[in-house]
Amino acid sequence: MKASIARLFDLAGRAALVTGGSSGIGRAIAGVLADAGAQVVIAARQRQRVEQAVRELVAEGGMAEAETVDVADRASIAALLRRLDDAGRTIDILVNSAGSNLRMPFEAIRDEDWDATLAANLTGPFLLTRALAPGMAARGWGRIVNVASQQAIRAFGASGAYGVSKGGLVSLTRSTAERWSRSGVTCNALMPGFVVTPLTAEASADPARVAAMAARTMIGRNGVPEDFRGAALLLASDAGAAITGQMLCVDGGFSAT
Ligand SMILES: NC(=O)c1ccc[n+]([C@@H]2O[C@H](COP(=O)([O-])OP(=O)(O)OC[C@H]3O[C@@H](n4cnc5c(N)ncnc54)[C@H](OP(=O)(O)O)[C@@H]3O)[C@@H](O)[C@H]2O)c1
């Protein structure tokens, strides 16, 4: 490979914060960012799982650190930001992958379900973006990648509060891009299809449902977390410098049928 191509995707000297980086799609993204040379901070609620992911990345030759955060909790986000600040850690790449998907019929959504969903999937990414984008802009380079959902653009499977939160996240992606892109900070949304992870464990337990979802794709299979490595690296690196405010579907053609 030519050095100029390697340079496009080289993240040496960059620091990334990946919320939800201990599992599923976030774990795969944390892995590719570390493989590309970034120093990766993984943050989620369960420290043990974060530390396990960090051990794996370090064993593979990457640079990674463990943090805890509940992105549905303003105080927890503020505390994380304070710790990063105290450690002198500047963040160049923010990946908002932490999310929750409470599935219930619309009429059964309780106030607390609505509030918890919006807090984790929309307000958390907003708070982190508002805190970190100005520093990226001041340094003239930044990348923000939000993990949204098909349910941002179509309703299916009790999309209730979840679809609304992801629709908001796509709008946040555009408003972030509109504010910061001229300063070298891009913001884009990854749009998964159906990906087998702990988040979808309930649906994955039904083979007929899994097969039906796979049949709706063009590639004939459901997603796996590793599918996000290439797309995330594109959006997080110099290769994606002119891509901003976009939704990138990594869904095997699910959304195109
Ligand atoms: N899997 C799919 O089919 C699919 C489809 C469309 C969109 N997505 C989106 O993709 C993202 C990742 O999902 P996934 O399938 O990879 O799920 P996953 O494997 O269950 O991983 C979720 C990650 O988020 C963390 N997390 C959850 N709630 C959190 C909170 N309040 N604060 C901090 N961390 C939190 C979890 O760790 P802790 O539990 O330790 O906090 C874990 O690291 C989500 O935003 C999801 O909505 C997934």
Ligand as a Chemical Component Dictionary entry (heavy atoms), coordinates in Angstrom:
data_LIG
# 
_chem_comp.id                   LIG 
_chem_comp.type                 NON-POLYMER 
_chem_comp.pdbx_formal_charge   0 
_chem_comp.three_letter_code    LIG 
# 
loop_
_chem_comp_atom.comp_id 
_chem_comp_atom.atom_id 
_chem_comp_atom.alt_atom_id 
_chem_comp_atom.type_symbol 
_chem_comp_atom.charge 
_chem_comp_atom.model_Cartn_x 
_chem_comp_atom.model_Cartn_y 
_chem_comp_atom.model_Cartn_z 
_chem_comp_atom.pdbx_ordinal 
LIG N1  N1  N 0  -27.509 -3.930 17.471 1  
LIG C1  C1  C 0  -28.313 -3.381 16.599 2  
LIG O1  O1  O 0  -29.021 -4.071 15.823 3  
LIG C2  C2  C 0  -28.398 -1.884 16.486 4  
LIG C3  C3  C 0  -29.190 -1.368 15.470 5  
LIG C4  C4  C 0  -29.295 0.005  15.348 6  
LIG C5  C5  C 0  -28.622 0.834  16.220 7  
LIG N2  N2  N 1  -27.873 0.304  17.215 8  
LIG C6  C6  C 0  -27.219 1.244  18.107 9  
LIG O2  O2  O 0  -25.858 0.910  18.201 10 
LIG C7  C7  C 0  -25.348 1.350  19.463 11 
LIG C8  C8  C 0  -24.567 0.213  20.083 12 
LIG O3  O3  O 0  -25.454 -0.876 20.281 13 
LIG P1  P1  P 0  -24.945 -2.377 20.348 14 
LIG O4  O4  O 0  -25.908 -3.190 19.569 15 
LIG O5  O5  O -1 -23.513 -2.422 20.065 16 
LIG O6  O6  O 0  -25.266 -2.672 21.892 17 
LIG P2  P2  P 0  -24.463 -3.448 23.033 18 
LIG O7  O7  O 0  -23.590 -4.516 22.472 19 
LIG O8  O8  O 0  -25.517 -3.816 24.022 20 
LIG O9  O9  O 0  -23.509 -2.323 23.630 21 
LIG C9  C9  C 0  -24.048 -1.219 24.286 22 
LIG C10 C10 C 0  -22.895 -0.488 24.944 23 
LIG O10 O10 O 0  -23.381 0.732  25.475 24 
LIG C11 C11 C 0  -23.104 0.780  26.867 25 
LIG N3  N3  N 0  -24.200 1.521  27.489 26 
LIG C12 C12 C 0  -25.522 1.247  27.460 27 
LIG N4  N4  N 0  -26.197 2.179  28.124 28 
LIG C13 C13 C 0  -25.287 3.053  28.603 29 
LIG C14 C14 C 0  -25.365 4.212  29.386 30 
LIG N5  N5  N 0  -26.530 4.681  29.841 31 
LIG N6  N6  N 0  -24.221 4.888  29.670 32 
LIG C15 C15 C 0  -23.028 4.434  29.216 33 
LIG N7  N7  N 0  -22.896 3.328  28.475 34 
LIG C16 C16 C 0  -24.009 2.646  28.183 35 
LIG C17 C17 C 0  -22.997 -0.689 27.308 36 
LIG O11 O11 O 0  -22.197 -0.880 28.461 37 
LIG P3  P3  P 0  -22.823 -0.825 29.954 38 
LIG O12 O12 O 0  -24.073 -1.648 29.929 39 
LIG O13 O13 O 0  -21.740 -1.365 30.810 40 
LIG O14 O14 O 0  -23.094 0.611  30.224 41 
LIG C18 C18 C 0  -22.272 -1.255 26.086 42 
LIG O15 O15 O 0  -20.900 -0.934 26.141 43 
LIG C19 C19 C 0  -26.553 1.799  20.275 44 
LIG O16 O16 O 0  -26.628 3.206  20.259 45 
LIG C20 C20 C 0  -27.730 1.205  19.530 46 
LIG O17 O17 O 0  -28.901 1.952  19.685 47 
LIG C21 C21 C 0  -27.739 -1.039 17.360 48 
# 
loop_
_chem_comp_bond.comp_id 
_chem_comp_bond.atom_id_1 
_chem_comp_bond.atom_id_2 
_chem_comp_bond.value_order 
_chem_comp_bond.pdbx_ordinal 
LIG N1  C1  SING 1  
LIG C1  O1  DOUB 2  
LIG C1  C2  SING 3  
LIG C2  C3  SING 4  
LIG C2  C21 DOUB 5  
LIG C3  C4  DOUB 6  
LIG C4  C5  SING 7  
LIG C5  N2  DOUB 8  
LIG N2  C6  SING 9  
LIG N2  C21 SING 10 
LIG C6  O2  SING 11 
LIG C6  C20 SING 12 
LIG O2  C7  SING 13 
LIG C7  C8  SING 14 
LIG C7  C19 SING 15 
LIG C8  O3  SING 16 
LIG O3  P1  SING 17 
LIG P1  O4  DOUB 18 
LIG P1  O5  SING 19 
LIG P1  O6  SING 20 
LIG O6  P2  SING 21 
LIG P2  O7  DOUB 22 
LIG P2  O8  SING 23 
LIG P2  O9  SING 24 
LIG O9  C9  SING 25 
LIG C9  C10 SING 26 
LIG C10 O10 SING 27 
LIG C10 C18 SING 28 
LIG O10 C11 SING 29 
LIG C11 N3  SING 30 
LIG C11 C17 SING 31 
LIG N3  C12 SING 32 
LIG N3  C16 SING 33 
LIG C12 N4  DOUB 34 
LIG N4  C13 SING 35 
LIG C13 C14 SING 36 
LIG C13 C16 DOUB 37 
LIG C14 N5  SING 38 
LIG C14 N6  DOUB 39 
LIG N6  C15 SING 40 
LIG C15 N7  DOUB 41 
LIG N7  C16 SING 42 
LIG C17 O11 SING 43 
LIG C17 C18 SING 44 
LIG O11 P3  SING 45 
LIG P3  O12 DOUB 46 
LIG P3  O13 SING 47 
LIG P3  O14 SING 48 
LIG C18 O15 SING 49 
LIG C19 O16 SING 50 
LIG C19 C20 SING 51 
LIG C20 O17 SING 52 
# 
